[in-house]
Amino acid sequence: MHAKKPRKSMRFCTELRYYCLIVKIIAIIPARSGSKAIPHKNIQLFAGKPLMAHSIEQALRSKLIERVIVSTDSQEYAAIAREAGAEVPFLRPAELSTDHSTDLEAFTHALTWLQEHEGAAPDICVHLRPTHPNRRVADIDAAIQVLLDHPEFDSVRSVAPARQTPFKMWMMQDDHAIIPAIQSGLKDAYNLPRQMLPKAYVQNACIDVVRSAVILQKGSMTGDRIYGYAMEEDFDIDTPDELKRAEQALLAARIQQPIQPGETRTFCFDIDGVIAGLVSGNDYALSQPQQEMVALIQHLHSEGHRIILHTARGSMTGKDWREVTERQLKEWGVPYEELHFGKPAADVYVDDRAWNPVASVSPLSQ
């Protein structure tokens, strides 16, 4: 269980330009139990953890968020949220947790509860949807800082470049006549090349930061002036395919993360085609080492990383190549902890943690 996060609203944060203001900032993570496209989507396992746990952990690592609250209608979800380190001081009523319930209803309920039971609502709410688990903590803090720096804005909303331009979208009337979806002032914008049209953004459901007064007094999740926090990523999850896509992107990003000093990892290497060049006729006695890869493995091993080798040698010929292989690895100077035979011969291997040291930037150089 995570230790309760210390209160930070009273701290002096000149490095984060707090201007010595006492500002209460909380994250609210809405996680209702109902979901049709993906049943129990908010607690589906995602990279080994319940989906909403990723948003909770990101909020807890923020330098500016004081409290992390999950708004849910489920006791099961509440227990999972608490295990991940969040507070669940209340359960959201069922009538505010339907398919047609809005974010405004959930946030109004949460802030009203805090006012009635704790005496005050926070100054700023950070809305982190569980359905966008691929986000950087630095972006959370940067979006909050924008609202702290710009009192003229009511909220900050993250956006990403739109895949399709709205200038070429239409609304169809009952008689099938179509009219432009947006009125831009550009003559016949729908006939212009995309390159001549203004760049459009779509909200990516990653980070919203809003003043509590906007929610409670204006009855809005955004208010009148919205600051667009531009991002490149758009991984909002609504379908099983989007869940897989987001998980693959997260795992790929983790693979490419630089190896930090003192950190150790386990690396699995194939032998033929990676450590050794390919040979015709499966005569592995003729194999020659690829010195660049041998040097990389030697470096990884010297840094304390664990090396495991897998090979399909013998899976097609039925011949035992262990003695030849062990002798070659010794002669080539390849260090390893484990050597496994029996890998099936195949044309293509697919793995969620694959790393191509040729096509990718080596993590040793980052």
Residue pairs with C-beta under 8 A, 6 or more apart in sequence:
1 82
1 83
1 85
2 60
2 84
2 85
5 60
5 66
5 67
5 68
5 85
7 66
7 67
8 63
8 64
8 65
8 66
9 22
9 23
9 24
9 25
9 66
10 22
12 18
12 20
13 63
13 64
16 63
16 64
16 141
16 145
17 145
17 148
17 149
18 148
19 148
21 148
23 123
23 124
23 148
24 66
24 120
24 122
24 123
24 124
25 64
25 65
25 66
25 122
25 123
25 124
25 125
25 126
25 144
26 65
26 66
26 67
26 68
26 69
26 122
26 124
26 125
26 126
27 59
27 62
27 65
27 67
27 68
27 69
27 125
27 126
27 127
27 128
28 69
28 70
28 71
28 106
28 107
28 110
28 125
28 126
28 127
28 128
29 52
29 55
29 56
29 59
29 68
29 69
29 70
29 71
29 81
29 86
29 128
29 129
29 130
30 70
30 71
30 72
30 92
30 103
30 106
30 107
30 127
30 129
30 130
31 42
31 43
31 52
31 70
31 71
31 72
31 77
31 81
31 130
32 42
32 72
32 73
32 74
32 92
32 97
32 101
32 106
33 40
33 42
33 72
33 73
33 74
33 76
33 77
33 97
34 73
34 97
34 98
34 99
35 41
35 42
36 99
37 238
37 239
37 240
38 44
38 237
38 238
38 239
38 240
38 243
41 51
41 130
41 131
41 237
41 243
42 50
42 51
42 52
42 72
42 77
42 130
42 131
43 50
43 51
43 52
43 76
43 77
43 80
44 50
44 51
44 243
45 51
46 54
46 133
46 243
46 246
46 247
46 250
47 54
47 133
47 247
47 250
47 251
47 254
49 84
50 80
50 84
51 130
51 131
51 133
51 237
52 70
52 77
52 80
52 81
52 84
52 130
53 80
53 84
54 130
54 133
55 128
55 129
55 130
55 132
55 133
55 135
56 68
56 70
56 81
56 84
56 85
56 86
57 84
57 85
58 128
58 135
58 137
58 140
59 65
59 68
59 86
59 126
59 128
59 140
60 68
60 85
60 86
61 137
62 126
62 137
62 140
62 141
62 144
63 141
64 140
64 141
64 144
64 145
65 126
65 140
65 144
66 122
67 87
67 122
68 85
68 86
68 87
69 86
69 87
69 88
69 89
69 110
70 77
70 78
70 81
70 86
70 87
70 88
71 90
71 92
71 106
71 107
71 109
71 110
72 78
72 81
72 88
72 91
72 92
72 97
73 91
73 92
73 93
73 94
73 96
73 97
74 91
75 91
78 88
78 91
81 88
82 88
89 113
89 114
89 117
90 110
90 113
90 117
92 106
92 109
92 110
93 109
95 101
96 105
96 106
96 109
97 106
103 127
103 221
104 215
104 219
104 220
104 221
107 125
107 127
107 215
107 221
108 215
108 216
108 219
111 121
111 122
111 125
111 212
111 215
111 216
112 121
112 216
114 120
114 121
114 122
115 121
121 212
121 216
122 212
123 211
123 212
124 144
124 147
124 148
124 209
124 210
124 211
124 212
125 209
125 210
125 211
125 212
125 215
126 140
126 143
126 144
126 207
126 208
126 209
127 207
127 208
127 209
127 210
127 221
128 135
128 140
128 207
129 205
129 206
129 236
131 205
131 236
131 237
131 238
132 204
132 205
132 206
132 235
132 236
132 237
133 235
133 237
133 246
133 250
134 233
134 235
134 246
134 249
134 250
134 253
135 206
135 207
135 233
139 158
139 206
139 207
139 229
139 231
140 207
142 229
143 156
143 158
143 207
143 209
143 229
144 156
144 209
146 153
146 156
146 209
146 227
146 229
147 153
147 155
147 156
147 209
147 210
147 211
147 227
150 227
152 225
153 223
153 225
153 226
153 227
154 210
154 211
154 214
154 218
154 220
154 222
154 223
154 224
154 225
154 226
155 208
155 209
155 210
155 211
155 214
155 221
155 222
155 223
155 225
155 226
155 227
156 207
156 208
156 209
156 210
156 226
156 227
156 228
156 229
157 203
157 207
157 208
157 222
157 226
157 227
157 228
157 229
158 203
158 204
158 205
158 206
158 207
158 208
158 229
158 230
158 231
159 201
159 202
159 203
159 204
159 228
159 229
159 230
159 231
160 201
160 202
160 204
160 230
160 231
160 232
160 233
160 234
161 199
161 200
161 201
161 202
161 232
162 200
162 201
162 202
163 202
165 194
165 197
165 200
166 181
166 182
166 200
167 180
167 182
167 184
167 186
167 189
167 190
167 192
167 197
167 198
167 200
168 189
168 190
168 194
169 180
169 181
169 182
170 178
170 179
170 180
170 181
170 190
171 178
171 179
171 180
171 181
172 178
173 179
180 189
180 190
184 198
186 192
186 197
189 197
201 228
201 230
202 234
204 231
204 233
204 234
204 235
204 236
205 236
206 231
206 233
206 234
206 235
206 236
207 229
208 221
208 222
210 221
210 222
210 223
211 223
214 220
214 221
214 222
214 223
215 221
218 224
233 249
235 242
235 245
235 246
235 249
236 242
237 243
237 246
248 352
251 352
251 353
255 353
255 354
255 355
256 355
256 360
256 361
256 363
257 363
258 363
258 366
259 265
259 303
259 305
259 363
259 364
259 366
264 303
264 304
264 305
264 306
265 305
265 306
266 305
266 306
266 308
267 297
267 300
267 305
267 306
267 307
267 308
268 308
268 309
268 310
269 275
269 293
269 297
269 307
269 308
269 309
269 310
270 309
270 310
270 311
270 312
270 343
270 349
271 309
271 310
271 311
271 313
271 325
272 278
272 279
272 284
272 287
272 311
272 312
272 313
274 290
274 293
275 289
275 290
275 293
275 294
275 297
275 309
275 329
275 332
275 334
276 284
276 287
276 288
276 289
276 290
276 328
276 332
277 287
277 288
277 289
277 290
279 286
279 287
282 313
282 316
282 317
284 313
284 321
284 324
284 325
284 328
285 324
287 328
289 328
289 332
289 334
293 357
294 332
294 333
294 334
296 357
296 362
296 364
297 307
297 334
297 335
297 336
298 333
298 334
298 335
299 364
300 307
300 364
301 307
301 335
301 336
306 337
307 335
307 336
307 337
307 338
308 336
308 337
308 338
308 339
308 340
309 329
309 334
309 336
309 338
309 339
309 340
310 340
310 343
311 321
311 325
311 339
311 340
311 341
311 343
312 342
312 343
312 344
312 345
312 346
313 321
313 325
313 341
314 320
314 321
314 341
314 342
315 342
315 343
315 344
315 345
316 345
321 341
322 339
322 341
325 339
325 341
326 339
329 336
329 339
355 363
